[in-house]
Amino acid sequence: MVLKAAKKIKMLLLDVDGVLTDGKVIYNDQGGEAKSFDIKDGHGLKLLMRCNIDVALITGRKSEALLHRAKDLGITMVYQRILDKIKIYDKILLEKGLTDQEVCYVGDDLVDLPPLRRAGFSVAVADGVDEVREAADYVTQKKGGEGAVREVCELILKAQNRWEEVTRRYFSR
């Protein structure tokens, strides 16, 4: 079931805090915030995008650090301060002409349940809350911010028989 669902994916939608990060927010004395992103997660996202699988980020918070990370990765669809994630989910699908079955959603907390339940392939990170892990088609081995997104990217690419194609250049020299 997991591989069958992953085979159809044309777009990856990600929550941010607790999925792309470990969920911790660090504030400095001036009120600026810092987040930690896993480099392997970023490389996995780049591999997906090289295979023409779109990526969008949906978060309830607003963060300049996230905008910098998204720009670094070439992700242009970044939606911040989104408390009703199903509305933006519907908007993205309409704009991209996609069906639920062509979307993978990765989340970790209760606010992620509506899009998680709709997506053709739903994923919870290993340290997600119980309700999210129970609702998901797949639960990662890795925690949020610690390689969970890379795990999902690899699963999708391998299910679509694109892993060797997209990684060939690393082994050919």
MARKOL-517318 format. One record per residue (C-alpha): residue number from 1; x, y, z. Coordinates in Angstrom, 1 decimal. Layout:
<node torlo="NUM" px="X" py="Y" pz="Z"/>
...
This chain:
<node torlo="1" px="0.0" py="0.0" pz="0.0"/>
<node torlo="2" px="2.8" py="2.5" pz="0.9"/>
<node torlo="3" px="4.8" py="1.9" pz="-2.3"/>
<node torlo="4" px="1.6" py="2.0" pz="-4.4"/>
<node torlo="5" px="0.6" py="5.4" pz="-2.9"/>
<node torlo="6" px="4.2" py="6.8" pz="-3.2"/>
<node torlo="7" px="4.4" py="5.8" pz="-6.8"/>
<node torlo="8" px="1.6" py="8.3" pz="-7.7"/>
<node torlo="9" px="3.2" py="11.3" pz="-6.0"/>
<node torlo="10" px="3.7" py="14.5" pz="-8.0"/>
<node torlo="11" px="3.9" py="17.0" pz="-5.1"/>
<node torlo="12" px="5.3" py="16.9" pz="-1.5"/>
<node torlo="13" px="3.6" py="19.2" pz="1.0"/>
<node torlo="14" px="5.5" py="19.6" pz="4.3"/>
<node torlo="15" px="4.8" py="21.1" pz="7.7"/>
<node torlo="16" px="7.9" py="22.9" pz="8.9"/>
<node torlo="17" px="8.3" py="23.0" pz="12.7"/>
<node torlo="18" px="8.7" py="19.4" pz="13.9"/>
<node torlo="19" px="9.1" py="18.1" pz="10.3"/>
<node torlo="20" px="11.8" py="20.1" pz="8.6"/>
<node torlo="21" px="13.1" py="21.2" pz="12.0"/>
<node torlo="22" px="13.2" py="19.4" pz="15.4"/>
<node torlo="23" px="10.4" py="21.8" pz="16.6"/>
<node torlo="24" px="12.7" py="23.9" pz="18.8"/>
<node torlo="25" px="12.8" py="27.7" pz="18.3"/>
<node torlo="26" px="15.8" py="29.6" pz="19.6"/>
<node torlo="27" px="15.5" py="33.3" pz="20.3"/>
<node torlo="28" px="18.4" py="35.6" pz="20.7"/>
<node torlo="29" px="18.5" py="38.7" pz="23.0"/>
<node torlo="30" px="17.2" py="40.9" pz="20.2"/>
<node torlo="31" px="14.2" py="38.6" pz="19.6"/>
<node torlo="32" px="15.6" py="37.1" pz="16.4"/>
<node torlo="33" px="15.0" py="33.4" pz="15.9"/>
<node torlo="34" px="17.1" py="30.6" pz="14.8"/>
<node torlo="35" px="16.1" py="27.2" pz="13.4"/>
<node torlo="36" px="18.2" py="24.1" pz="12.6"/>
<node torlo="37" px="17.6" py="22.3" pz="9.3"/>
<node torlo="38" px="19.1" py="18.9" pz="8.4"/>
<node torlo="39" px="21.4" py="19.1" pz="5.3"/>
<node torlo="40" px="20.3" py="15.6" pz="4.2"/>
<node torlo="41" px="16.7" py="16.6" pz="4.3"/>
<node torlo="42" px="17.6" py="19.5" pz="2.0"/>
<node torlo="43" px="19.5" py="17.2" pz="-0.4"/>
<node torlo="44" px="16.5" py="14.8" pz="-0.5"/>
<node torlo="45" px="14.2" py="17.7" pz="-1.5"/>
<node torlo="46" px="16.6" py="18.8" pz="-4.2"/>
<node torlo="47" px="16.6" py="15.2" pz="-5.6"/>
<node torlo="48" px="12.8" py="15.2" pz="-5.7"/>
<node torlo="49" px="12.7" py="18.6" pz="-7.4"/>
<node torlo="50" px="15.2" py="17.3" pz="-10.1"/>
<node torlo="51" px="12.6" py="14.6" pz="-10.9"/>
<node torlo="52" px="9.9" py="17.4" pz="-11.3"/>
<node torlo="53" px="8.1" py="16.6" pz="-8.1"/>
<node torlo="54" px="7.0" py="19.9" pz="-6.6"/>
<node torlo="55" px="7.6" py="20.9" pz="-3.0"/>
<node torlo="56" px="5.6" py="23.3" pz="-0.9"/>
<node torlo="57" px="6.0" py="24.3" pz="2.8"/>
<node torlo="58" px="3.0" py="25.1" pz="5.0"/>
<node torlo="59" px="3.5" py="26.4" pz="8.5"/>
<node torlo="60" px="1.5" py="28.1" pz="11.2"/>
<node torlo="61" px="4.4" py="30.3" pz="12.2"/>
<node torlo="62" px="6.2" py="33.1" pz="10.4"/>
<node torlo="63" px="10.0" py="32.8" pz="10.1"/>
<node torlo="64" px="12.7" py="34.6" pz="8.2"/>
<node torlo="65" px="15.0" py="31.6" pz="8.8"/>
<node torlo="66" px="12.5" py="29.5" pz="6.9"/>
<node torlo="67" px="12.4" py="31.9" pz="4.0"/>
<node torlo="68" px="16.2" py="31.8" pz="3.8"/>
<node torlo="69" px="16.2" py="27.9" pz="3.8"/>
<node torlo="70" px="13.5" py="27.7" pz="1.2"/>
<node torlo="71" px="15.4" py="30.2" pz="-1.1"/>
<node torlo="72" px="18.6" py="28.1" pz="-0.6"/>
<node torlo="73" px="16.7" py="25.0" pz="-1.7"/>
<node torlo="74" px="14.8" py="26.7" pz="-4.6"/>
<node torlo="75" px="11.4" py="26.1" pz="-3.0"/>
<node torlo="76" px="9.1" py="28.9" pz="-4.1"/>
<node torlo="77" px="5.8" py="27.8" pz="-2.5"/>
<node torlo="78" px="6.1" py="28.8" pz="1.1"/>
<node torlo="79" px="2.9" py="29.5" pz="3.1"/>
<node torlo="80" px="3.4" py="31.0" pz="6.5"/>
<node torlo="81" px="0.9" py="31.8" pz="9.3"/>
<node torlo="82" px="-1.5" py="29.2" pz="8.0"/>
<node torlo="83" px="-3.7" py="28.0" pz="10.8"/>
<node torlo="84" px="-6.3" py="26.2" pz="8.5"/>
<node torlo="85" px="-4.0" py="24.1" pz="6.5"/>
<node torlo="86" px="-6.7" py="22.3" pz="4.5"/>
<node torlo="87" px="-7.6" py="25.7" pz="2.8"/>
<node torlo="88" px="-4.1" py="26.2" pz="1.5"/>
<node torlo="89" px="-3.9" py="22.5" pz="0.6"/>
<node torlo="90" px="-7.0" py="22.9" pz="-1.6"/>
<node torlo="91" px="-5.6" py="26.1" pz="-3.1"/>
<node torlo="92" px="-2.4" py="24.4" pz="-4.0"/>
<node torlo="93" px="-4.1" py="21.4" pz="-5.6"/>
<node torlo="94" px="-6.4" py="23.6" pz="-7.6"/>
<node torlo="95" px="-3.5" py="25.8" pz="-8.9"/>
<node torlo="96" px="-1.4" py="22.7" pz="-9.8"/>
<node torlo="97" px="-4.2" py="20.7" pz="-11.2"/>
<node torlo="98" px="-3.5" py="17.8" pz="-8.9"/>
<node torlo="99" px="-5.7" py="15.2" pz="-7.1"/>
<node torlo="100" px="-5.4" py="14.1" pz="-3.5"/>
<node torlo="101" px="-3.8" py="10.8" pz="-4.8"/>
<node torlo="102" px="-0.9" py="12.8" pz="-6.3"/>
<node torlo="103" px="0.0" py="14.5" pz="-3.0"/>
<node torlo="104" px="2.2" py="13.4" pz="-0.1"/>
<node torlo="105" px="1.7" py="15.4" pz="3.1"/>
<node torlo="106" px="4.1" py="15.1" pz="6.0"/>
<node torlo="107" px="3.2" py="16.4" pz="9.5"/>
<node torlo="108" px="3.7" py="16.0" pz="13.2"/>
<node torlo="109" px="0.9" py="17.7" pz="15.1"/>
<node torlo="110" px="-2.8" py="18.0" pz="15.4"/>
<node torlo="111" px="-3.1" py="21.0" pz="13.0"/>
<node torlo="112" px="-1.7" py="18.6" pz="10.3"/>
<node torlo="113" px="-4.6" py="16.1" pz="10.6"/>
<node torlo="114" px="-7.0" py="17.6" pz="8.0"/>
<node torlo="115" px="-4.5" py="17.6" pz="5.0"/>
<node torlo="116" px="-2.9" py="14.3" pz="6.3"/>
<node torlo="117" px="-6.3" py="12.6" pz="6.1"/>
<node torlo="118" px="-6.9" py="13.9" pz="2.5"/>
<node torlo="119" px="-3.5" py="13.2" pz="1.0"/>
<node torlo="120" px="-3.0" py="10.1" pz="-1.2"/>
<node torlo="121" px="0.2" py="9.4" pz="0.8"/>
<node torlo="122" px="0.2" py="10.6" pz="4.4"/>
<node torlo="123" px="3.3" py="10.6" pz="6.5"/>
<node torlo="124" px="4.0" py="11.3" pz="10.2"/>
<node torlo="125" px="7.5" py="11.8" pz="11.5"/>
<node torlo="126" px="8.6" py="9.3" pz="14.2"/>
<node torlo="127" px="8.2" py="11.8" pz="17.0"/>
<node torlo="128" px="4.8" py="13.1" pz="15.9"/>
<node torlo="129" px="1.9" py="13.1" pz="18.3"/>
<node torlo="130" px="0.0" py="9.8" pz="18.6"/>
<node torlo="131" px="-3.1" py="11.0" pz="16.7"/>
<node torlo="132" px="-1.0" py="12.0" pz="13.7"/>
<node torlo="133" px="1.1" py="8.7" pz="13.7"/>
<node torlo="134" px="-2.2" py="6.7" pz="13.9"/>
<node torlo="135" px="-3.7" py="8.6" pz="11.0"/>
<node torlo="136" px="-0.7" py="8.3" pz="8.7"/>
<node torlo="137" px="-0.1" py="5.7" pz="6.0"/>
<node torlo="138" px="3.6" py="5.7" pz="6.9"/>
<node torlo="139" px="5.6" py="6.7" pz="10.0"/>
<node torlo="140" px="9.2" py="7.6" pz="9.4"/>
<node torlo="141" px="12.1" py="5.9" pz="11.3"/>
<node torlo="142" px="13.7" py="9.3" pz="11.7"/>
<node torlo="143" px="12.5" py="12.2" pz="13.9"/>
<node torlo="144" px="11.5" py="15.6" pz="12.5"/>
<node torlo="145" px="14.6" py="17.7" pz="11.7"/>
<node torlo="146" px="16.8" py="14.6" pz="11.9"/>
<node torlo="147" px="16.4" py="13.1" pz="8.4"/>
<node torlo="148" px="12.7" py="12.3" pz="8.3"/>
<node torlo="149" px="12.1" py="14.3" pz="5.2"/>
<node torlo="150" px="15.1" py="12.7" pz="3.4"/>
<node torlo="151" px="13.6" py="9.3" pz="4.3"/>
<node torlo="152" px="10.3" py="10.3" pz="2.6"/>
<node torlo="153" px="12.1" py="11.7" pz="-0.4"/>
<node torlo="154" px="14.0" py="8.5" pz="-0.9"/>
<node torlo="155" px="10.9" py="6.3" pz="-0.4"/>
<node torlo="156" px="9.0" py="8.3" pz="-3.1"/>
<node torlo="157" px="11.9" py="8.2" pz="-5.6"/>
<node torlo="158" px="12.5" py="4.5" pz="-5.0"/>
<node torlo="159" px="8.8" py="3.7" pz="-5.4"/>
<node torlo="160" px="8.8" py="5.5" pz="-8.7"/>
<node torlo="161" px="12.0" py="3.7" pz="-9.8"/>
<node torlo="162" px="13.8" py="7.1" pz="-10.1"/>
<node torlo="163" px="16.4" py="6.7" pz="-7.4"/>
<node torlo="164" px="19.2" py="5.3" pz="-9.6"/>
<node torlo="165" px="18.5" py="7.9" pz="-12.3"/>
<node torlo="166" px="18.6" py="10.9" pz="-10.0"/>
<node torlo="167" px="21.7" py="9.6" pz="-8.0"/>
<node torlo="168" px="23.7" py="8.2" pz="-11.0"/>
<node torlo="169" px="25.9" py="11.2" pz="-11.2"/>
<node torlo="170" px="27.3" py="10.5" pz="-7.7"/>
<node torlo="171" px="28.4" py="7.1" pz="-8.6"/>
<node torlo="172" px="29.6" py="7.6" pz="-12.2"/>
<node torlo="173" px="33.0" py="9.2" pz="-11.5"/>
